């Protein structure tokens, strides 16, 4: 599902040449042929024969560790689709291997490259929203048939787990989550996740049972409120207009006036193209990527703690050490 989009974009780039694709499914050969690339049924044979400079790993999550390990050991700059791996242990193996061999490892947290997200991050960093107090994300839609080995927390909510930490510039201190199986008897297909960042909170809703696709994020701060639509790449800001004063009894009050509303100009672009272009540039220049393997590891770790909270039915302390 994602691999064909990676192939399409690499084939469009002036700064890269798509030389080959590998997949266990024969029908994927049509994708390779469409973009003038050679096709392999075995990715290890592809690595040995083609010796590429960079590679995308867009296989099911359960195979990320094994396929990623082979690519890294071959010394190839490697981008692994999110989540980095199926578990913290497997994710850490990949990160430590890449660091020990000095091989570039990037994780495909695509929303980091959404132009609207980047515009929102700039607003936050410049203090336009003041001190952030809460973030609310909705990432819902129908069940994706290609997802065979991950639940809605690790596969879907991990997008917003990563983004909230990215926007706030720190990891959560505690997490409380509840999940269930509404339509899928094998894996969680809906979840609500509460992340406590100490001074700010995030509430995430993720599911595969909503008949319409929604990808939204709202951010509240002492200086304003922002609404972001990941799909349309629209960003709207409501700037707070209030005055601190005292009433006739001498009690402290805050008087709110009408907020100033503005549409933040966002130059639309395909996030995956921006992500892969950045990856290719980093591979060519030997520079560290914006979304490192270690950041991918941290996102998996928080998602794992959210899953543990679901299983235990209680708040879980997020005692994550980046090392």
Secondary structure, 3 states (H helix, E strand, C coil): CCHHHHHHHHHHCCCCCCCEEECCCHHHHHHHHHCCCEEECCHHHHHHHHCCCEEEECCCHHHHHHHHHHHHHCCCEEEEECCCCCCHHHHHHHHHHHHHHCCCEEEECHHHHCHHHHHHHHHHHCCCCCCEEEEEEEEEEECCCCCCCCCHHHHHHHHHHHHHHHHHCCCCCEEEEEEECCCCCCCCCEEEEEEECCCCEEEEEEECEEEEEEEEEEEEECCEEEEEECCCCEEEEEECCEEEEECCCCCEEEEECCCEEEECCCCCCCHHHHHHHHHHHHHHHCCCCCCEHHHHHHHHHHHHHHHHHHHHCCCEECCCCCC
